[in-house]
Amino acid sequence: MKTPVTVLGLGAMGTALARAFLAAGHPTTVWNRTPGRSPELDELGVTRAATVADALAVSPLIVVCLLNDDSVRTTLAPAATELSDRTLVNLTNGTPAQARRTADWAAQQGAEYLDGGIMAVPVMIGGPAAFILYSGSEVAFERHQAALAELARPQYVGSDPGFAALHDLALLSGMYGMVGGAAHALALVSSEKISPTAFTNDLLIPWLTAMLGTLSQIAADLEYGAAPGAAGSNLAMQATAYVNLIDASVDQGVDPAMVTPMGELLDRTVAEGHGDEDLAAIVRLLRKVS
């Protein structure tokens, strides 16, 4: 028999998690603040618990996917005694500090704790493209890795409970930065009679794909230091040219709010004497902010 699992929270993501466990043959108990949510799970054989305590009592593996950090604590606290000798997997989006606090609290209740960052949208759960980052108890991860793999490819990133959230938010930062830049690009081209679809498919996607190859070198320069004179496109030149991006946006009636901060960072980096370096210098500048 496969490991019984409890899922707390039946939003879009929680429902997808429960569905994946059920499809893989895990006895699955669910609880949601609003009873009866996601009725399609009933046809798949889900068990609905009337209370959080009832939901915790029946499974060694507890997966929580709620709105935010506050809702995790307020949901679990009244039934905390039921967490003893169980593994609590918190897949609620949060910060590293919140994950560490919840891990400490879970330990006080006698539970093993794993924090998780879901790198997928609900429709991807159970499919090959999704992965979930985990940090915290390595013992718990190894014990339940097979069950967690039913949701998405599990990737353990360290014993510090905050590391999954840190990796998650860092990846989201990269995504939002890319999408934000692409949104500005589309605003620029659509300010004229240019097809945004053709621009995206024929030019923007190939360009961004090619530029992704520079990330490995930026990371290597950051970790190991750049070779003297190695900058192929130094920041002084980039800062000078970047002004044109702002000016053209204003001329085209496009709000430059999405791209102005990068120009400011370029100018600051050059002003601090790093004009002959490449983009890794910006990372070091960002890390100086307390």
C-alpha positions in Angstrom: 0.0 0.0 0.0 1.3 3.4 -0.9 1.9 6.1 1.8 -1.3 7.8 3.0 -1.2 11.5 2.4 -3.1 14.5 3.7 -3.5 17.7 1.7 -4.5 20.8 3.5 -5.9 23.5 1.1 -7.9 22.9 -2.1 -7.1 26.0 -4.1 -6.1 25.4 -7.7 -2.7 24.1 -6.7 -3.8 22.1 -3.7 -6.5 20.4 -5.8 -3.8 19.5 -8.4 -1.6 18.1 -5.7 -4.4 16.0 -4.3 -5.4 14.8 -7.8 -1.8 13.7 -8.5 -1.6 11.7 -5.3 -4.9 10.0 -6.0 -3.9 9.2 -9.6 -0.8 7.5 -8.3 -2.8 5.4 -5.8 -2.0 7.1 -2.6 -4.9 7.1 0.0 -5.5 10.8 0.1 -7.4 12.8 2.7 -8.1 16.5 2.2 -9.3 19.4 4.3 -10.3 22.8 3.1 -11.6 25.8 5.0 -14.7 25.8 2.7 -16.1 22.3 2.8 -16.9 20.5 -0.4 -14.5 22.4 -2.6 -13.2 20.6 -5.7 -16.0 18.0 -5.9 -14.3 16.3 -8.8 -11.9 14.7 -6.3 -14.7 12.7 -4.8 -15.0 10.7 -8.0 -11.3 9.8 -7.6 -11.8 8.4 -4.1 -10.6 11.2 -1.9 -11.5 11.2 1.8 -12.7 14.5 3.2 -11.8 15.3 6.8 -14.2 17.4 8.9 -11.5 19.1 10.9 -7.8 19.8 10.5 -7.1 17.5 13.5 -8.9 14.6 11.8 -6.9 15.3 8.6 -3.6 15.2 10.4 -4.4 12.1 12.4 -4.8 9.7 9.4 -1.5 10.3 7.4 2.2 10.2 8.1 2.8 12.7 5.3 1.0 16.1 5.5 1.2 18.5 2.5 0.1 22.0 3.1 -0.7 24.4 0.3 -2.5 27.4 1.6 -2.7 31.2 0.8 0.2 32.5 2.8 2.4 32.0 5.8 -0.1 33.3 8.3 -2.8 30.9 7.1 -0.4 28.0 7.6 0.1 28.8 11.3 -3.5 29.6 12.0 -4.6 26.4 10.4 -2.2 24.1 12.0 -1.9 25.6 15.5 -5.2 24.4 16.9 -4.3 20.8 15.9 -0.6 21.0 16.6 -0.5 17.9 18.9 -1.4 15.7 15.9 1.8 16.6 14.1 4.0 14.5 16.4 6.0 11.9 14.5 4.7 13.1 11.1 6.3 14.8 8.2 5.0 18.3 7.4 5.7 19.4 3.9 4.8 23.1 3.4 4.3 24.0 -0.2 2.8 27.4 0.6 4.7 30.2 -1.1 6.8 32.2 1.4 10.1 33.7 2.4 13.2 32.0 3.7 12.7 33.6 7.1 9.1 32.3 7.3 10.2 28.8 6.3 12.8 28.8 9.1 10.3 30.0 11.7 7.8 27.3 10.6 10.5 24.6 10.7 11.3 25.6 14.3 7.7 25.5 15.2 7.2 22.1 13.6 10.2 20.7 15.5 8.6 21.9 18.7 5.6 19.8 17.8 7.7 16.7 17.2 7.4 16.8 13.4 9.9 16.5 10.6 9.8 19.5 8.3 10.3 20.1 4.6 9.7 23.5 2.9 9.0 23.5 -0.8 8.9 25.8 -3.8 6.6 24.7 -6.6 8.1 25.5 -10.0 4.9 24.9 -12.0 1.4 26.0 -12.5 -1.4 23.6 -11.5 -1.9 22.1 -14.9 1.7 21.0 -14.9 1.5 19.0 -11.7 2.0 15.3 -12.3 3.7 16.0 -15.6 7.3 15.8 -16.8 8.0 19.6 -17.0 7.2 20.4 -13.3 9.7 20.3 -10.5 9.5 21.2 -6.8 12.4 22.4 -4.7 12.7 21.0 -1.1 14.8 22.0 1.9 14.8 21.0 5.5 15.0 17.4 6.9 17.0 15.2 4.6 15.7 12.2 6.5 12.2 13.2 5.7 13.0 13.9 2.1 14.6 10.5 1.5 11.7 8.8 3.3 9.0 10.4 1.2 10.9 11.1 -2.0 8.9 8.5 -4.0 5.6 10.0 -2.9 6.7 13.5 -3.6 7.8 12.5 -7.0 4.2 11.8 -7.9 3.7 15.6 -7.9 6.7 16.7 -9.8 10.4 16.0 -10.1 11.7 16.6 -6.5 14.9 18.5 -6.1 16.5 18.7 -2.6 18.5 22.0 -2.2 19.8 21.7 1.4 19.1 21.1 5.0 18.5 24.8 5.7 14.7 25.1 5.7 14.9 28.5 4.0 16.8 27.4 0.9 13.8 26.1 -1.1 12.0 29.5 -0.7 15.3 31.3 -1.5 15.7 29.3 -4.7 12.0 29.6 -5.6 12.0 33.4 -5.3 15.3 33.7 -7.1 13.9 31.7 -10.0 10.7 33.8 -10.0 12.9 37.0 -10.0 14.5 35.8 -13.2 11.1 34.9 -14.7 9.5 38.2 -13.8 12.5 40.2 -15.0 12.4 38.4 -18.3 8.7 38.8 -18.8 8.8 42.4 -17.7 11.5 43.2 -20.3 9.5 41.3 -22.9 6.3 43.3 -21.9 8.2 46.5 -22.5 9.5 45.3 -25.8 6.0 44.4 -26.9 4.8 47.9 -25.8 7.5 49.4 -28.0 6.7 47.5 -31.2 3.0 47.8 -30.7 3.3 51.5 -30.5 3.7 51.3 -34.3 2.0 49.2 -36.9 4.1 46.2 -36.2 2.7 42.7 -35.5 3.5 41.8 -31.9 3.0 38.1 -32.8 5.5 38.2 -35.7 8.0 40.2 -33.6 7.7 37.7 -30.7 8.0 34.6 -32.7 10.5 35.7 -35.3 12.8 38.0 -33.2 12.1 38.2 -29.5 12.1 34.5 -28.6 15.3 33.7 -30.7 17.0 36.8 -29.2 16.2 35.9 -25.6 17.1 32.3 -26.2 20.5 33.3 -27.5 21.1 35.8 -24.6 20.4 33.0 -22.1 23.8 31.6 -23.0 25.4 34.6 -21.3 24.1 33.7 -17.9 26.6 30.9 -17.3 29.5 33.3 -17.9 28.0 35.9 -15.6 27.6 33.3 -12.9 31.2 32.1 -13.4 32.5 35.7 -13.2 30.5 36.2 -10.0 31.8 33.0 -8.4 35.4 32.9 -9.6 36.1 36.5 -10.8 36.4 37.6 -14.4 39.7 37.5 -16.3 41.2 41.0 -16.7 39.9 42.6 -19.9 37.5 39.8 -20.5 34.3 41.9 -20.7 33.0 41.5 -24.2 30.5 44.3 -23.7 31.6 46.5 -20.9 29.2 48.4 -18.7 30.4 51.9 -19.6 29.4 51.3 -23.2 26.1 49.7 -22.1 25.2 52.5 -19.8 25.8 55.1 -22.5 23.7 53.2 -25.0 20.9 52.4 -22.5 19.9 56.1 -22.5 18.5 55.5 -26.0 16.2 52.8 -24.7 14.6 55.3 -22.2 14.5 58.1 -24.7 12.9 56.0 -27.4 10.3 54.7 -25.0 9.2 58.2 -24.0 9.2 59.3 -27.7 6.9 56.3 -28.5 4.6 57.0 -25.7 5.7 54.0 -23.7 6.1 54.2 -19.9 9.7 53.4 -19.2 9.0 52.3 -15.6 9.9 48.7 -16.3 13.4 49.5 -17.7 14.4 52.7 -15.8 15.8 50.7 -12.8 18.3 48.8 -14.9 19.6 52.1 -16.4 20.0 53.4 -12.9 21.9 50.3 -11.8 24.2 50.6 -14.9 25.0 54.2 -14.0 25.7 53.4 -10.4 28.0 50.5 -11.3 30.0 52.7 -13.7 30.2 55.5 -11.1 31.7 53.1 -8.6 34.5 52.3 -11.0 33.3 49.1 -12.7 32.8 50.5 -16.2 35.3 48.1 -17.7 33.5 45.0 -16.3 30.6 43.0 -17.5 27.1 42.4 -16.0 28.4 40.3 -13.0 29.4 43.6 -11.5 25.7 44.6 -11.2 25.1 41.5 -9.1 27.8 42.5 -6.6 26.3 46.0 -6.5 22.8 44.5 -5.7 24.3 42.4 -2.9 25.6 45.6 -1.2 22.1 46.7 -0.4 21.3 46.0 3.2 
